[in-house]
Amino acid sequence: MFNFSSKTIVNKEYKISDFLTQIKASKEIREDAKKIDKIIFQNVINANSLNCIEEDDYKNIYVIRIHLKEVNIPRLFIEELDKNIAFHTYFIFEYHGEITTMMAFKEIGQKIKINSRYYTSNHKQEETIPVPLLNSVKDAYKFILSHQIGIQSRNSELPDAYITRVKAISKLQFQISKTESGIKYETQPKKKFEYNERLRRYKNELEELIRVEE
């Protein structure tokens, strides 16, 4: 996966039962957790391991590797566990030599808030991903998040601004799809013209949102 410094590597395995106790897991979550063979905290990315200044809102990123007994990921368990980890997270699921990755944007304050949907990759062969020069844990988090989502981040934006832009892009893509469908089935020329004008506006807005600094 990400080619982070060896200083970030911890590879510490934890008992699944300990996590189930910690999150006060329901019967459904305990059943879901049976898909897991083992849980390993693979990397801890922080100011010390990146050799940068510590920030109040971005202290640690945990890269958590989960070895599975079956191909389906335990979403119920992971989402509940994630609510109980007071640091940012990135999940890697390994099954028969292939991986799936999963991540949501988290806000860490007095309370932990999952402030986006979970973005999940398809099953794929694991590959090494080069990591650019990072000046903060915040930059590392934005880099991982943007790689997971597949929308390039802007140098000037913070992670929360990035995820706000991602949500706006998703909303516009839905509106474009809906409008194109409306144009296809609309028979009245006036309405069709209105749809086309709306579609042009949506596409211009989308182009502006996707644009990154040169």
ABEGO torsion letter per residue (X at the ends): XBBBBAAABAGBBBBAAAAAAAAGBBAAAAAAAAABABBBBABBBBAAAAGBBBBAABABBBBBBBBBABABBBAAAAAAAAAABABBBBBBBBBGGBBBBBBBBBBBBABBBBABBBBBBBBBBBBBBBBBBBABAAAAAAAAAAAAAGBBBBAABBAAAAAAAAAAAAAAAAAAAAAAAAAAABABAAAAAAAAAAAAAAAAAAAAAABBBX
